[in-house]
Amino acid sequence: MKTNLLKLFRPSKRKNKASKIGETSKKQPLFVTPFIKTSTYRILGCILLSAVIAILIAPQLTVPKYNYQPGDISKNNIRAPRDFTVEDKQTTEKRRVEKSESVLSVYDFNSRAEEEVEKRITSAFSIMRETIKNLPEKQKQLSIEKDKEKVETLLKIQLGQNDFNLLCNRGFKKEIEDYLLDLILPYAQRWIVISKEQLFKERARGIILRDIYTKEEIIIDDFSSFIDLKEAQILLKRDAPRILKNVRTNVRRTIINLAVKLIEPTITFNKIETNAHRVAATEDVSPLYYNVKKGEIIVREGAKISGATLVKLKALTNLKGKKSILWGLAGYFLFSFLSLNVLYRFSNIPLRSSAISRITRRDFTFLCTTFILTFLVIKFCVISAKVFSKGYTAIPLDPYFYLIPFSFAAIVVSVVLTPRLAALSSIVISMFSCFLLDNRFSFFIYSFISALIAAQEVSLSKERKTIIRAGLIVGATNALLILSLYFISGDVFKMETLASIGFGFMGGILAAVLATGIIPIAEIMFNYTTDIKLLELADLNQTVLRKLLISAPGTYHHSILVGILAEAAAESINANPLLARVSAYYHDIGKMKKPLYFVENQKGVENKHDKLLPSMSSLIISTHVKEGVEIAKQYRLGKIIQDIISQHHGTSCINYFFQKAKDLHEGGNQLVSDKDFRYPGPKPQTKEAGIVMLADAVEATSKTLSDPTPARIQGKVQKIINNIFTDGQLDECELTLKDLHLIAESFIRILNGIFHSRIEYPEKSAKESNGKDLDQKSAKTDINRQSSDTANSERDLGRIGITKSRDKHSAA
């Protein structure tokens, strides 16, 4: 049978497949304005979505300002977003100042002051004695005036004129020199400072006394032996009468004046050396750094703010400066853009001659909306978890994160689109969830596995409770994942573990509840028809089907049979049997507008086509497709069903009226074109649409069989499928020759079941049989009449349901 069927199939010579694919893309309905190219729309969508994701993932878009002062109470927990090191400059500088102040001041001690004073005095007196001795008497007065400056230079003091004149008159005698040395040398040996006021500031710590010649240093903390210049001068004047008791008054006065002026500090403050010591000490003080680890709580809620805490908070503000925020946003944006493009491209790469899921503009918009909603939900849950962890401190923050419904987006995408696309989307969502949770890889694994299981569990959802069941399974899986993570960390026997497992189970249920509420909204907003929606539409009590039953009962019966055939065919080739059956139920609802123009609804009524031109009849017949789409939109049956309604006849020709038009114009000059007698299309774009087309034709034509034996049914089915195939109606859907063979087998099996043979019961009287024989006779009469009416037009009847009787024509 398979060999015979394949022999009947011949490739179409009308157009190559590439051209038809091009036509398909042009006719594809757009979700947004059609003047935007697909590539431009994709790029703009990715840019917009990447920007939203980057904004949601970025921890904070404004630079935090912590207006605290030392001693204030923290209003909340402040945690470090990453590792950083900060120098406490204030404390470091304070330590250096303390270290510098702790350094002892350096004072220079002139250990040779006695020798220097004695040398100056001796040298000055000896030189002047020689000078006075060798000068003539006439030149003494003139030379003495010049030698005053020389004496002052040698003694390093300023001499009064009277004192100098006295010394000159006395000839700078050795006796005066000795008295002066006896008076001044004891004070050249003492520790004399300029002022005790500065020295006594160092009393608490002491000083470093440094010999300016030997460079030896000693620490002095007893200042009782120190005197200043004033004290030295007072003591010298007190001792002078005792030492100079045998000296004349005027000479004594001169000696005292010279001695007072010759007293010099033997200890002086060395500022340069002191600063050098302090600089060296401050350099030994290492800067104070705080190493803050990622996740470390810098300050807890209710804790006092210390100086070190303020330093860390200031560093945290600088860490989150505007420039760093912009760079972070740029990084998240670029990462998001690349990830979304990879997802889009990968989902459209052909794998084994079929793509994972051809993403249309509507699908892309739906995915973008789902991603944004997902990140908003996760962001809200993260913020709520932090708030709850503050209010109820018995449970740490991490267990609350397991309550986040990571898998609800996978459920929505799997139900609305495909499980494979949901799995790909889960990768992107899991990555960004990881970012939102401080780049913790365990949450990536947790959310990704949960999403995969959720997408798989709802892949064959036939009713809404399937989603709740998937939520329970995801919750149980979450609990096992959390338990395994705690086994790895070794923290199993804790209250935190039990809370995390409970929250993880609740997270799965919450994901299912959210998905259950969101899926109907997605169906309405994006005009999707999910399997759950199809199950609702499959109810024969739907308003549209009840109206069809009342206004066009023949069409209703025909649609039910087409649904049976289409469902069996879809199951045989792994298409969507539910979609095929439900679409078949509604494929001819357009006939409700003019039911009596179609043969299955004519019950002894005059054929309305008898008084119409073939072209007008053809127009009325083809209009039921357009009217069916309008009714489907009115009752919101979903775009996918609307598409199948518009495609179930494709661009096939209404052969009966085309032939009738040719007969009317036979012998005339006017040519009749089959273009005027074809349906508007488009041709079937999906497997399910192709199956409905084939089932519609097969079911309509099967009624014309006078003796429906298995052989005749097989031949008729093969012939109908071959005619549709050679007419090019299946060029734009994904049905293969193997699929057509399997579809034909399913049709034949179903039709053989419908037209099975019956046992002929013996005739009885009307009274005994309760009228059953009358029904049987009536049925036989109908069959004979139908057989005679369809002798010459089996193919046309199979396409549009036309029958010929007594030279009169009626339209289906």
Solvent accessible surface area in square Angstrom, and as a share of the most:
residue,aa,sasa,rsa
1,M,71,0.32
2,K,96,0.41
3,T,84,0.49
4,N,80,0.41
5,L,0,0.00
6,L,66,0.33
7,K,140,0.59
8,L,61,0.30
9,F,18,0.07
10,R,144,0.53
11,P,111,0.70
12,S,29,0.19
13,K,198,0.84
14,R,135,0.49
15,K,108,0.46
16,N,102,0.52
17,K,122,0.52
18,A,75,0.58
19,S,47,0.30
20,K,4,0.02
21,I,111,0.56
22,G,32,0.30
23,E,51,0.23
24,T,38,0.22
25,S,69,0.44
26,K,172,0.73
27,K,120,0.51
28,Q,67,0.30
29,P,71,0.45
30,L,71,0.35
31,F,79,0.33
32,V,46,0.26
33,T,64,0.37
34,P,103,0.64
35,F,163,0.68
36,I,42,0.21
37,K,152,0.64
38,T,74,0.43
39,S,57,0.37
40,T,59,0.34
41,Y,28,0.10
42,R,29,0.10
43,I,74,0.38
44,L,97,0.48
45,G,14,0.14
46,C,0,0.00
47,I,73,0.37
48,L,119,0.59
49,L,2,0.01
50,S,0,0.00
51,A,37,0.29
52,V,38,0.22
53,I,0,0.00
54,A,3,0.02
55,I,88,0.44
56,L,22,0.11
57,I,2,0.01
58,A,7,0.05
59,P,101,0.64
60,Q,75,0.33
61,L,81,0.40
62,T,94,0.55
63,V,34,0.20
64,P,12,0.08
65,K,162,0.69
66,Y,54,0.21
67,N,138,0.71
68,Y,29,0.11
69,Q,120,0.53
70,P,89,0.56
71,G,42,0.40
72,D,53,0.27
73,I,92,0.47
74,S,3,0.02
75,K,161,0.68
76,N,61,0.31
77,N,55,0.28
78,I,13,0.06
79,R,110,0.40
80,A,3,0.02
81,P,44,0.28
82,R,124,0.45
83,D,85,0.44
84,F,23,0.10
85,T,81,0.47
86,V,23,0.13
87,E,48,0.22
88,D,2,0.01
89,K,145,0.61
90,Q,148,0.66
91,T,39,0.23
92,T,3,0.01
93,E,99,0.44
94,K,123,0.52
95,R,112,0.41
96,R,73,0.27
97,V,67,0.38
98,E,91,0.41
99,K,90,0.38
100,S,23,0.15
101,E,106,0.47
102,S,64,0.41
103,V,22,0.12
104,L,30,0.15
105,S,1,0.01
106,V,0,0.00
107,Y,8,0.03
108,D,22,0.12
109,F,43,0.18
110,N,32,0.16
111,S,54,0.35
112,R,116,0.42
113,A,10,0.08
114,E,52,0.23
115,E,112,0.50
116,E,62,0.28
117,V,7,0.04
118,E,70,0.31
119,K,150,0.64
120,R,27,0.10
121,I,0,0.00
122,T,52,0.30
123,S,36,0.23
124,A,0,0.00
125,F,0,0.00
126,S,38,0.25
127,I,64,0.33
128,M,0,0.00
129,R,63,0.23
130,E,99,0.44
131,T,30,0.17
132,I,21,0.11
133,K,162,0.69
134,N,112,0.57
135,L,40,0.20
136,P,74,0.47
137,E,133,0.60
138,K,193,0.82
139,Q,98,0.44
140,K,55,0.23
141,Q,126,0.56
142,L,120,0.60
143,S,20,0.13
144,I,23,0.12
145,E,88,0.39
146,K,143,0.61
147,D,11,0.06
148,K,36,0.15
149,E,125,0.56
150,K,90,0.38
151,V,0,0.00
152,E,25,0.11
153,T,98,0.57
154,L,48,0.24
155,L,1,0.00
156,K,140,0.60
157,I,16,0.08
158,Q,133,0.59
159,L,11,0.06
160,G,29,0.28
161,Q,79,0.35
162,N,125,0.64
163,D,16,0.08
164,F,0,0.00
165,N,54,0.28
166,L,25,0.13
167,L,0,0.00
168,C,9,0.06
169,N,128,0.66
170,R,65,0.24
171,G,21,0.20
172,F,0,0.00
173,K,96,0.41
174,K,107,0.45
175,E,105,0.47
176,I,9,0.05
177,E,0,0.00
178,D,57,0.29
179,Y,45,0.17
180,L,0,0.00
181,L,19,0.10
182,D,80,0.42
183,L,0,0.00
184,I,2,0.01
185,L,29,0.14
186,P,64,0.40
187,Y,11,0.04
188,A,13,0.10
189,Q,106,0.47
190,R,93,0.34
191,W,68,0.24
192,I,1,0.00
193,V,5,0.03
194,I,115,0.58
195,S,51,0.33
196,K,41,0.17
197,E,132,0.59
198,Q,83,0.37
199,L,2,0.01
200,F,75,0.31
201,K,154,0.65
202,E,18,0.08
203,R,134,0.49
204,A,102,0.79
205,R,88,0.32
206,G,0,0.00
207,I,0,0.00
208,I,21,0.11
209,L,6,0.03
210,R,34,0.12
211,D,23,0.12
212,I,57,0.29
213,Y,84,0.32
214,T,77,0.45
215,K,117,0.50
216,E,117,0.52
217,E,79,0.35
218,I,93,0.47
219,I,116,0.59
220,I,21,0.11
221,D,99,0.51
222,D,89,0.46
223,F,14,0.06
224,S,96,0.62
225,S,65,0.42
226,F,1,0.00
227,I,14,0.07
228,D,23,0.12
229,L,43,0.21
230,K,152,0.64
231,E,61,0.28
232,A,0,0.00
233,Q,57,0.25
234,I,114,0.58
235,L,36,0.18
236,L,0,0.00
237,K,111,0.47
238,R,161,0.59
239,D,27,0.14
240,A,0,0.00
241,P,72,0.45
242,R,161,0.59
243,I,43,0.22
244,L,0,0.00
245,K,143,0.60
246,N,122,0.63
247,V,16,0.09
248,R,154,0.56
249,T,93,0.54
250,N,51,0.26
251,V,10,0.06
252,R,64,0.23
253,R,135,0.49
254,T,4,0.02
255,I,0,0.00
256,I,31,0.16
257,N,54,0.28
258,L,1,0.01
259,A,0,0.00
260,V,25,0.15
261,K,89,0.38
262,L,1,0.00
263,I,12,0.06
264,E,73,0.33
265,P,38,0.24
266,T,4,0.02
267,I,1,0.01
268,T,58,0.33
269,F,72,0.30
270,N,29,0.15
271,K,133,0.57
272,I,143,0.73
273,E,48,0.22
274,T,0,0.00
275,N,63,0.32
276,A,51,0.40
277,H,52,0.23
278,R,67,0.25
279,V,83,0.48
280,A,54,0.42
281,A,12,0.09
282,T,29,0.17
283,E,131,0.59
284,D,113,0.59
285,V,24,0.14
286,S,83,0.54
287,P,52,0.33
288,L,38,0.19
289,Y,114,0.43
290,Y,45,0.17
291,N,108,0.55
292,V,2,0.01
293,K,128,0.54
294,K,88,0.37
295,G,28,0.27
296,E,66,0.29
297,I,37,0.19
298,I,17,0.09
299,V,8,0.04
300,R,147,0.54
301,E,90,0.40
302,G,47,0.46
303,A,39,0.30
304,K,148,0.63
305,I,3,0.02
306,S,56,0.36
307,G,42,0.40
308,A,35,0.27
309,T,15,0.09
310,L,41,0.20
311,V,26,0.15
312,K,37,0.16
313,L,3,0.02
314,K,142,0.60
315,A,14,0.11
316,L,1,0.00
317,T,31,0.18
318,N,106,0.54
319,L,34,0.17
320,K,38,0.16
321,G,18,0.18
322,K,158,0.67
323,K,149,0.63
324,S,42,0.27
325,I,23,0.12
326,L,118,0.59
327,W,182,0.64
328,G,31,0.30
329,L,38,0.19
330,A,51,0.40
331,G,41,0.39
332,Y,42,0.16
333,F,65,0.27
334,L,104,0.52
335,F,79,0.33
336,S,0,0.00
337,F,48,0.20
338,L,98,0.49
339,S,15,0.10
340,L,6,0.03
341,N,19,0.10
342,V,98,0.56
343,L,13,0.07
344,Y,31,0.12
345,R,146,0.53
346,F,80,0.33
347,S,0,0.00
348,N,33,0.17
349,I,80,0.40
350,P,83,0.52
351,L,74,0.37
352,R,238,0.87
353,S,115,0.74
354,S,59,0.38
355,A,21,0.16
356,I,23,0.11
357,S,16,0.11
358,R,138,0.50
359,I,15,0.07
360,T,42,0.25
361,R,20,0.07
362,R,45,0.16
363,D,13,0.06
364,F,14,0.06
365,T,30,0.18
366,F,4,0.02
367,L,6,0.03
368,C,16,0.10
369,T,57,0.33
370,T,9,0.05
371,F,2,0.01
372,I,45,0.23
373,L,65,0.32
374,T,0,0.00
375,F,0,0.00
376,L,87,0.43
377,V,27,0.16
378,I,0,0.00
379,K,45,0.19
380,F,140,0.58
381,C,27,0.16
382,V,10,0.06
383,I,95,0.48
384,S,26,0.17
385,A,6,0.05
386,K,94,0.40
387,V,93,0.53
388,F,126,0.52
389,S,20,0.13
390,K,80,0.34
391,G,71,0.69
392,Y,122,0.46
393,T,113,0.66
394,A,75,0.58
395,I,26,0.13
396,P,59,0.37
397,L,34,0.17
398,D,42,0.22
399,P,0,0.00
400,Y,23,0.09
401,F,9,0.04
402,Y,16,0.06
403,L,52,0.26
404,I,5,0.02
405,P,1,0.01
406,F,8,0.03
407,S,2,0.01
408,F,0,0.00
409,A,0,0.00
410,A,3,0.02
411,I,1,0.00
412,V,1,0.01
413,V,0,0.00
414,S,6,0.04
415,V,15,0.09
416,V,14,0.08
417,L,32,0.16
418,T,44,0.25
419,P,43,0.27
420,R,153,0.56
421,L,0,0.00
422,A,0,0.00
423,A,29,0.22
424,L,27,0.13
425,S,1,0.01
426,S,3,0.02
427,I,66,0.34
428,V,6,0.03
429,I,7,0.04
430,S,2,0.01
431,M,46,0.21
432,F,0,0.00
433,S,0,0.00
434,C,17,0.10
435,F,51,0.21
436,L,20,0.10
437,L,3,0.01
438,D,79,0.41
439,N,85,0.43
440,R,85,0.31
441,F,136,0.56
442,S,41,0.26
443,F,1,0.00
444,F,37,0.16
445,I,62,0.32
446,Y,4,0.01
447,S,2,0.01
448,F,45,0.19
449,I,57,0.29
450,S,2,0.01
451,A,4,0.03
452,L,64,0.32
453,I,44,0.22
454,A,0,0.00
455,A,3,0.02
456,Q,120,0.53
457,E,49,0.22
458,V,1,0.01
459,S,31,0.20
460,L,139,0.69
461,S,3,0.02
462,K,80,0.34
463,E,81,0.36
464,R,70,0.26
465,K,137,0.58
466,T,22,0.13
467,I,0,0.00
468,I,68,0.34
469,R,134,0.49
470,A,0,0.00
471,G,0,0.00
472,L,83,0.41
473,I,52,0.26
474,V,1,0.00
475,G,0,0.00
476,A,49,0.38
477,T,26,0.15
478,N,6,0.03
479,A,18,0.14
480,L,121,0.60
481,L,32,0.16
482,I,0,0.00
483,L,53,0.26
484,S,47,0.30
485,L,48,0.24
486,Y,21,0.08
487,F,122,0.51
488,I,142,0.72
489,S,69,0.45
490,G,57,0.55
491,D,54,0.28
492,V,27,0.16
493,F,196,0.82
494,K,109,0.46
495,M,140,0.62
496,E,46,0.21
497,T,5,0.03
498,L,118,0.59
499,A,15,0.12
500,S,0,0.00
501,I,43,0.22
502,G,33,0.31
503,F,35,0.14
504,G,0,0.00
505,F,75,0.31
506,M,102,0.45
507,G,2,0.02
508,G,0,0.00
509,I,54,0.28
510,L,68,0.34
511,A,0,0.00
512,A,0,0.00
513,V,80,0.46
514,L,53,0.26
515,A,0,0.00
516,T,37,0.22
517,G,42,0.40
518,I,31,0.16
519,I,0,0.00
520,P,41,0.26
521,I,94,0.48
522,A,4,0.03
523,E,16,0.07
524,I,110,0.56
525,M,121,0.54
526,F,12,0.05
527,N,53,0.27
528,Y,16,0.06
529,T,19,0.11
530,T,3,0.02
531,D,30,0.15
532,I,3,0.02
533,K,53,0.23
534,L,2,0.01
535,L,59,0.29
536,E,72,0.32
537,L,8,0.04
538,A,14,0.11
539,D,69,0.36
540,L,75,0.37
541,N,107,0.55
542,Q,54,0.24
543,T,73,0.43
544,V,4,0.02
545,L,1,0.01
546,R,138,0.51
547,K,96,0.40
548,L,0,0.00
549,L,83,0.41
550,I,142,0.72
551,S,47,0.31
552,A,0,0.00
553,P,66,0.42
554,G,13,0.12
555,T,0,0.00
556,Y,33,0.12
557,H,102,0.46
558,H,9,0.04
559,S,1,0.01
560,I,36,0.18
561,L,30,0.15
562,V,0,0.00
563,G,0,0.00
564,I,74,0.38
565,L,0,0.00
566,A,0,0.00
567,E,49,0.22
568,A,13,0.10
569,A,0,0.00
570,A,0,0.00
571,E,105,0.47
572,S,41,0.26
573,I,11,0.06
574,N,141,0.73
575,A,18,0.14
576,N,43,0.22
577,P,33,0.21
578,L,8,0.04
579,L,9,0.04
580,A,0,0.00
581,R,48,0.18
582,V,0,0.00
583,S,0,0.00
584,A,0,0.00
585,Y,15,0.06
586,Y,1,0.00
587,H,1,0.00
588,D,1,0.01
589,I,0,0.00
590,G,1,0.01
591,K,17,0.07
592,M,31,0.14
593,K,110,0.46
594,K,81,0.34
595,P,26,0.17
596,L,66,0.33
597,Y,45,0.17
598,F,4,0.02
599,V,38,0.22
600,E,31,0.14
601,N,12,0.06
602,Q,25,0.11
603,K,158,0.67
604,G,89,0.86
605,V,73,0.42
606,E,115,0.52
607,N,12,0.06
608,K,81,0.34
609,H,1,0.00
610,D,60,0.31
611,K,168,0.71
612,L,51,0.25
613,L,123,0.61
614,P,7,0.04
615,S,62,0.40
616,M,87,0.39
617,S,0,0.00
618,S,3,0.02
619,L,107,0.53
620,I,23,0.12
621,I,2,0.01
622,S,15,0.09
623,T,40,0.23
624,H,5,0.02
625,V,5,0.03
626,K,131,0.55
627,E,26,0.12
628,G,0,0.00
629,V,26,0.15
630,E,84,0.38
631,I,8,0.04
632,A,0,0.00
633,K,123,0.52
634,Q,129,0.58
635,Y,64,0.24
636,R,142,0.52
637,L,4,0.02
638,G,4,0.04
639,K,39,0.16
640,I,58,0.29
641,I,0,0.00
642,Q,17,0.08
643,D,40,0.21
644,I,3,0.01
645,I,0,0.00
646,S,23,0.15
647,Q,12,0.05
648,H,1,0.00
649,H,14,0.06
650,G,1,0.01
651,T,33,0.19
652,S,4,0.02
653,C,11,0.07
654,I,0,0.00
655,N,39,0.20
656,Y,15,0.06
657,F,1,0.00
658,F,36,0.15
659,Q,89,0.40
660,K,43,0.18
661,A,4,0.03
662,K,85,0.36
663,D,80,0.41
664,L,106,0.53
665,H,74,0.33
666,E,140,0.63
667,G,84,0.81
668,G,48,0.46
669,N,156,0.80
670,Q,123,0.55
671,L,165,0.82
672,V,39,0.22
673,S,49,0.32
674,D,43,0.23
675,K,161,0.68
676,D,105,0.55
677,F,7,0.03
678,R,53,0.19
679,Y,9,0.03
680,P,97,0.61
681,G,11,0.11
682,P,35,0.22
683,K,25,0.11
684,P,0,0.00
685,Q,41,0.18
686,T,58,0.34
687,K,54,0.23
688,E,22,0.10
689,A,0,0.00
690,G,0,0.00
691,I,0,0.00
692,V,0,0.00
693,M,2,0.01
694,L,0,0.00
695,A,0,0.00
696,D,11,0.06
697,A,3,0.03
698,V,1,0.01
699,E,3,0.01
700,A,21,0.16
701,T,0,0.00
702,S,4,0.02
703,K,67,0.28
704,T,11,0.06
705,L,23,0.11
706,S,51,0.33
707,D,71,0.37
708,P,36,0.22
709,T,49,0.29
710,P,87,0.55
711,A,78,0.60
712,R,121,0.44
713,I,1,0.01
714,Q,51,0.22
715,G,36,0.35
716,K,19,0.08
717,V,1,0.00
718,Q,13,0.06
719,K,102,0.43
720,I,10,0.05
721,I,0,0.00
722,N,19,0.10
723,N,24,0.12
724,I,3,0.02
725,F,36,0.15
726,T,50,0.29
727,D,32,0.17
728,G,0,0.00
729,Q,2,0.01
730,L,9,0.04
731,D,24,0.13
732,E,29,0.13
733,C,5,0.03
734,E,115,0.51
735,L,20,0.10
736,T,77,0.45
737,L,84,0.42
738,K,134,0.57
739,D,16,0.09
740,L,2,0.01
741,H,12,0.05
742,L,49,0.25
743,I,0,0.00
744,A,0,0.00
745,E,70,0.31
746,S,1,0.00
747,F,0,0.00
748,I,20,0.10
749,R,140,0.51
750,I,37,0.19
751,L,3,0.01
752,N,47,0.24
753,G,45,0.43
754,I,70,0.36
755,F,62,0.26
756,H,99,0.44
757,S,106,0.69
758,R,202,0.74
759,I,140,0.71
760,E,132,0.59
761,Y,158,0.60
762,P,105,0.66
763,E,147,0.66
764,K,111,0.47
765,S,59,0.38
766,A,55,0.43
767,K,182,0.77
768,E,125,0.56
769,S,12,0.08
770,N,133,0.68
771,G,18,0.17
772,K,146,0.62
773,D,23,0.12
774,L,102,0.51
775,D,98,0.51
776,Q,66,0.29
777,K,107,0.45
778,S,61,0.39
779,A,49,0.38
780,K,92,0.39
781,T,77,0.45
782,D,64,0.33
783,I,90,0.46
784,N,102,0.52
785,R,126,0.46
786,Q,67,0.30
787,S,37,0.24
788,S,81,0.53
789,D,22,0.11
790,T,6,0.03
791,A,73,0.56
792,N,128,0.66
793,S,12,0.07
794,E,64,0.29
795,R,121,0.44
796,D,23,0.12
797,L,5,0.03
798,G,2,0.02
799,R,28,0.10
800,I,13,0.07
801,G,10,0.09
802,I,0,0.00
803,T,26,0.15
804,K,69,0.29
805,S,36,0.23
806,R,218,0.79
807,D,131,0.68
808,K,136,0.58
809,H,44,0.20
810,S,15,0.10
811,A,0,0.00
812,A,3,0.03
